[in-house]
């Protein structure tokens, strides 16, 4: 197997929000057409697990899950640190791509995005994307911890061997925090939209919502649940 075809570890977040009638929607993002990988496709926010996601410093900024507990979920083929790094990558990528931050304060309080913190987070997010700061530095400067209890492990997919660019991706569920809204677009997102799983599948079948199979399969599984409560009960989350 060549280095090019070796799958990279990745993490993806299925961001969910409640509907007034009791159902729920997931947040889909459209990748820019010019992107080499999945350009023009609708996906969930996510990306590659980086080395810095697995370092001792950033793992100390996590709450709610230990490296060993993460390995028990992901499996023994990866080290405990890399396993927990998948959760970190999920939090980081969700913040970088759509501006949603799954964190608590160092005292364990839920993050409240007052105007001042929201503006500062937006500035730090751009610095993070430009590589001017790393995620650990961002968390430390804001006195934040990644709140891993807001994520639930959902599924695992790997790009087939025939593709030149391959990913070994873990999918996670997360509910939209009460006082946050995803960005309508960003450097890696042409636009985003909220859809019920059923509507997403309908649009895909009509040729109006291009999806890759793992995304389709995740939506199909989500469509089996009527409420977030029933989904949380199945996946031990919330």
Secondary structure, DSSP 8 states (H G I E B T S, - for coil): --TTTS-EEEEEEEEEEE-TTS-EEEEEEE--TT-TTTTT-EE-EEEE--GGGGSHHHHTTEES--HHHHHHHH-TTS-HHHHHHHHHHHHHHHHHHH----EEETTS-B----HHHHHHHHHHHHHHHHTSS-HHHHHHHTTEEEEGGG-EEEEEEE--TTSSS-EEEEEEEEE--TT----S-BTTBSEEEEE-HHHHHHHHHTTSS---HHHHHHHHHHTT-SSHHHHHHHHT--
